[in-house]
Amino acid sequence: MNLKINIIQKFLNKNNFSFYIITNSDIHLNESPNLNQKDIYNLTGFDCSNGYLLILRKKIIFFTDSRYTLAASKFFNKNCEILDLKNHSISYYLCNSLPNTTGLIDPKLISIKEIFNHREKLDKSNIKVILNVKNIFKKNYYPDFGTSYPFSLPKYCIPRTYIDNIKWLQSNLKSEGIIIWNNSHVAYLLNIRSFEIQNSTKPFAGLFISRKNIKPIIISNNKFLKKIDKINKNFNLMSQKEFLSYIVKSNIKTIETNFNYTNFHIYISLFKNILIKDSKINIDKKISQKSRVEFNNIKQCHIQDGLSVTKFILYLKNNQKIFKDEFSIANKLYQLRKEGVNFFRNSFDYISALDKNAAIIHYKPLPFNSQKLSKHSLLLIDSGAHYLEGTTDVTRVIKLNKLKYKNIKSYYTYLLKSLILIENKVFNRGITGSDLDSFVRSYLSKNNITYGHGTGHSVGYFNDVHEKYPVLAPNLNHTILNNNLFSIEPGFYLNEKYGLRIENLYFSKVLNKKIKLINVTQVPYDLSLINWKLITNKERIFLKNYHIKIYENIEMYLSDIDKKIFIKTLINKI
């Protein structure tokens, strides 16, 4: 058993506590915090974007979703039970297994909404959760601000001015002020970006906007934000501690904040003095509808990204022997992206997975623990980048050798056909993310293809690669709006054998009261993986036109050799 876990278990026994719920968030509840701010990773070494570790006196239980259950089962030893959050919530487990007990949780690392949901269920079983916990183990609540380098977006990248955004917020307030705690919301509203969070461009900061004509407050320990001229002149900068003290001493009686995005420590610091309401202002929905500026810039950044990924595919196909392993493959793609115009950083850790590793949905190769390339037949590479003009996310499967298993080509082709189908479909207005998810799954299920993850997620504008609206998944009825940007990424996975997934990003466009999906991803498909017997003439024409379009967009940037290879292998063979 891990020494750190042992220390916590001894603490539980000594102080008569039955459990400690460990979350994987930072104080701003980011999906992917820095590694040194992830308690689960720091305690166990396992990295994920969604998970809870329940530490009991004699055992530990890890709760996660279908993207990580397989990886977790391979990582943890027999002393850790793995449960899928779809079927097992922490509250349900505690109510059934540990009634009439007391446990711990860090209120800085869990949302107001989650605490209220837990309390509603746990109270019925007389389970108490102590919120004001001391640091039983060392925690890093803040990132390194010394390397953050915050800046304002240039004029050609600004969709709406920060003044307009603040006015919009004030006009929708139902209280005296609002705390914006979601980092990506702050980035969007103020048109600023920063680099203190790994694979991210958002500042580690909150925002307070008053309904009255009071100077807005940026809540952050990052003093470098003052170097941004508009921030220095038009905003007050306070640490979290300073801000909470200021608000308590003010005459403000009502404040709103989004309970999904604000940690419970904020709530318990204020609720005795101030009425705190769950804000109904839907910033996620506001962000999701990309402006004309965003739309045009995003299209351009995908051409740049497509050039880099296409170069990578052509290079890999013709230079396999120089690559050692999965990590070196991912690094090559990163190096090619770095050469691109206005590239800033990766938008997430690349998934570079050979054969059976591709069945682990969020597999991450490491420099010291990565599969060698020899004799492997398939590579799944899921990657993305932040450019000044937008954020990308694309997945392709590449054939490297003779295929080991039957039906790979058929399964791959059906995935491809589902994307072609959805691109040629016109939908009625009012269609939801759940409807699109069902549409893709329904087609694939007829061909015995299922997958445990969602069909797609919203993508930000030089911001979060996983935004919250719209999400394409069962039971999430997010209405698809004009100029939403989201992924569609169906997959097929056979444990210990191989995994397949194809992912493109799409704009939703309202045309004649209908909705059409426009593919902005500019990356070719591997034609050698297609079962051409399953492809109709219309689909063949569609594929050829798609590859021709890509070629026309990037031709001037390709070497003569790459031009010849592209035409020969990606156009003429269709």
C-alpha positions, 0 to 999 in steps of 0.5 A, spaced: 500 500 500 502 507 498 505 510 504 501 516 503 495 512 503 497 509 509 498 516 513 491 518 511 488 511 513 492 512 520 489 519 521 482 516 520 483 511 525 486 515 530 481 521 529 475 516 529 473 518 521 471 513 517 472 515 510 476 521 506 473 523 499 479 525 495 477 529 488 482 531 483 480 538 482 484 545 483 481 550 487 478 553 480 475 546 479 478 545 472 478 539 469 485 538 468 489 541 473 497 541 473 499 535 476 502 537 482 495 540 484 492 533 483 491 530 489 489 523 486 495 523 482 500 526 488 497 520 492 497 514 487 501 516 481 494 515 476 492 521 472 485 522 469 480 528 468 475 525 472 475 521 478 474 520 486 478 516 491 475 514 497 480 512 502 477 508 507 480 505 514 482 498 510 481 499 503 481 504 497 476 505 492 477 509 485 470 512 482 471 514 475 468 514 468 468 509 462 474 513 459 479 511 465 476 504 468 480 500 463 487 504 465 485 504 472 484 497 473 491 496 469 494 501 474 492 499 481 493 493 485 488 488 488 487 493 494 483 498 490 476 497 487 475 500 481 467 503 480 464 506 474 461 513 476 455 511 471 453 505 476 456 507 482 456 514 485 460 515 492 453 518 495 450 511 494 456 507 496 457 511 502 449 510 504 449 503 503 456 501 506 457 506 511 451 509 514 452 513 521 459 515 520 463 521 519 468 523 513 472 528 510 473 532 504 476 538 502 471 544 501 476 548 496 476 542 491 469 541 490 463 545 488 457 548 491 453 544 487 456 537 489 456 538 496 449 540 496 447 534 492 452 529 497 448 532 503 441 531 500 443 523 500 448 522 506 443 526 511 438 520 510 443 515 512 446 520 518 453 520 514 456 527 516 462 530 512 467 535 515 469 540 511 474 544 514 479 539 514 487 540 515 492 538 510 493 531 512 498 531 506 502 536 503 497 540 497 499 545 492 493 550 491 496 554 487 500 554 480 507 557 479 505 564 477 512 566 475 511 562 468 504 565 467 506 571 462 498 573 461 496 577 455 490 581 452 488 578 445 490 582 439 484 586 436 483 581 430 482 576 435 477 579 440 470 577 438 466 582 443 470 587 448 470 586 455 466 592 456 460 589 452 461 583 456 461 586 463 455 590 461 451 584 458 453 580 465 450 587 469 444 587 465 442 580 467 444 580 474 439 578 479 443 580 485 448 585 487 454 582 484 456 576 481 463 571 482 465 568 476 470 562 478 470 558 472 477 560 469 475 559 462 469 564 463 474 569 466 479 568 459 473 569 455 469 575 458 476 579 459 479 577 452 485 575 456 490 569 456 495 566 460 499 559 461 500 557 469 495 551 467 498 545 463 495 545 456 491 551 457 491 558 456 486 561 461 488 565 467 488 562 474 483 567 476 476 569 478 472 575 477 467 579 481 462 584 477 458 589 481 451 591 479 453 598 481 458 602 478 464 599 482 471 597 479 470 590 477 475 585 481 480 580 479 481 575 484 488 572 483 494 571 487 498 572 480 501 579 480 503 579 473 496 580 471 497 588 473 502 588 467 496 588 462 495 595 461 487 594 461 487 590 467 492 595 471 487 601 469 480 598 470 480 593 475 482 591 482 487 585 483 486 582 490 488 575 492 482 570 494 483 571 502 483 579 500 477 579 496 473 574 501 475 579 507 473 585 502 466 582 501 464 580 508 466 587 510 462 591 504 455 592 505 453 587 499 447 583 501 446 578 495 451 575 491 450 570 485 455 565 483 454 558 478 454 553 484 457 548 479 463 552 478 465 555 485 468 551 490 465 550 497 470 554 501 467 560 497 460 559 500 462 557 507 466 563 507 461 568 505 454 565 507 453 567 514 454 575 512 451 574 505 445 571 501 449 567 496 444 565 490 445 560 484 446 564 478 442 563 472 446 567 467 448 561 462 456 564 460 457 557 457 451 558 452 454 565 451 461 562 449 458 557 445 455 561 439 462 563 436 462 570 433 464 572 425 471 573 428 471 567 431 468 563 426 473 566 421 479 565 425 478 558 427 477 556 420 484 559 419 487 555 425 485 549 422 488 549 416 494 551 419 493 545 424 491 540 418 498 542 415 502 540 421 498 533 422 498 532 414 506 533 414 506 528 420 502 523 417 506 523 411 512 523 414 510 517 419 508 513 413 515 513 410 519 514 415 517 509 420 524 506 422 526 512 425 521 512 431 522 508 437 516 508 440 509 511 442 512 517 445 517 519 440 511 519 435 507 524 439 513 528 440 514 528 432 507 531 431 508 536 437 515 539 433 511 539 427 506 543 430 511 548 434 513 550 427 506 553 425 504 560 425 501 562 432 502 556 435 502 556 443 502 549 446 498 543 446 491 543 448 491 536 452 496 531 453 497 527 446 494 520 446 499 516 441 497 509 442 499 502 438 494 496 437 492 494 444 493 501 448 488 504 443 483 500 447 485 504 453 481 511 451 485 516 455 492 512 454 498 517 455 505 515 453 510 516 457 518 517 455 520 512 460 514 507 459 512 507 452 510 501 447 516 500 442 514 501 434 516 494 431 511 489 429 505 494 431 500 495 426 495 500 428 496 507 431 491 511 434 493 519 435 488 524 438 491 530 439 490 538 439 493 545 439 492 552 442 493 557 436 492 565 437 486 564 432 483 557 435 483 551 439 484 544 435 482 537 437 483 531 432 483 523 432 486 519 426 488 512 426 494 510 421 495 503 419 503 502 420 503 494 418 499 488 416 493 488 420 493 483 426 485 482 426 479 481 422 474 486 421 478 492 423 477 495 416 470 494 416 469 497 423 473 503 421 469 504 415 463 504 419 466 509 423 468 513 417 461 512 414 457 515 420 461 522 419 460 522 412 453 521 414 452 526 419 456 531 414 451 530 409 445 530 413 440 536 414 437 537 421 431 540 424 432 546 428 431 544 436 436 538 435 440 537 441 446 534 443 443 528 445 439 527 439 446 527 435 449 522 440 443 518 438 443 519 431 451 516 430 450 511 435 444 508 432 447 508 425 453 504 428 449 499 433 446 496 426 453 494 425 455 492 432 459 498 434 458 501 441 462 505 445 462 508 452 464 515 452 460 521 449 460 522 442 462 529 442 464 535 446 464 543 445 471 546 443 473 553 446 476 559 442 484 559 444 481 556 450 478 550 453 478 544 449 473 541 453 467 546 454 461 545 457 456 547 451 454 543 447 456 536 449 453 530 445 452 525 450 446 521 452 441 525 456 444 532 455 439 536 452 443 541 450 440 545 444 444 546 438 445 553 436 448 557 430 455 557 430 457 552 436 463 548 435 464 541 437 467 534 436 464 528 433 468 522 435 465 515 435 469 509 436 470 502 437 474 498 442 476 491 443 480 490 450 487 487 449 487 488 442 486 494 438 482 501 439 479 505 433 476 512 433 475 518 428 474 525 430 473 532 427 470 538 429 464 541 426 460 548 426 453 548 426 450 553 421 443 555 421 441 555 414 433 556 411 431 554 418 435 547 418 442 546 421 447 543 417 454 541 420 460 543 417 467 540 418 473 544 419 478 539 421 483 539 415 486 532 416 486 526 411 484 519 413 488 513 412 485 510 405 489 503 407 484 502 412 478 503 408 474 497 406 472 499 399 466 494 398 462 498 404 463 505 400 458 507 396 460 512 389 457 518 393 461 517 399 467 515 394 466 522 391 465 525 398 472 523 400 475 525 394 473 532 394 475 532 402 482 530 400 482 535 394 480 541 399 485 539 404 490 539 398 488 546 395 489 549 402 496 546 404 499 545 397 503 551 397 506 549 404 508 542 402 515 540 399 515 537 392 516 530 395 510 531 400 505 533 394 507 527 390 505 522 395 499 526 397 496 526 390 498 519 389 496 516 396 490 520 398 487 523 392 488 518 386 487 512 390 480 514 392 
